[in-house]
Amino acid sequence: MSDSSTLHIYAQEFFHTPAVIAGNREALEMLKRAVDKALAQGVAEFETFQNDGEGYDCTVVCGTEDEMNNLYSAYTGIGDISDLGKCPEDLADSKWPKGVSPCEA
């Protein structure tokens, strides 16, 4: 991990609006490696930063079609929709080997 990786992930605000992933080369390469690992192992995580210096963990999960259909939609502009499906953290949690999930409290 390097604090020179900057990645911004902008979710869709409403239906039919774009989602955008913007990052510097280092962050996008980290994302690419995480996607490759998630495709092979089900889940991957890496640490990156916003441009204000705040670090955060980015988790990439490869789920089945049924698992994807059971997640709630990630639109940011329509209020609380968490009652419309499962939380994505629950899916990530189910993919980690027992005892190492970043979602376990």
C-alpha positions, 0 to 999 in steps of 0.5 A: 500500500502506498499513500500515493494511490488516489481512487474516487468511486462515484455511485449512480445517483439515480436510475440511468445516471453514470457511475464513475471510477477515477484514480491515478495509475497506481490506484487503478492498478491496485483495483485491477489486481483486486478484481483479478484476485476476487475473480479467482478467490471471491473477494479482495481488499486494498487500501487507497486514499481520497484526494484529501488524504483520508484512507479507506479500504476498498473491497471487491467481491465476485458474487453469483448472479443470485447473490447480485440480484439479492443486494439492494441497489446502490443509488445514492439519491433516493434515500434509505433503501436498505430494506430492499435487499441485502447489504453488500458488506454481508456478501463480502463477509460471506466470501472471506475465510472465517476469522479474517473478514474485514466486516466482522465486528 
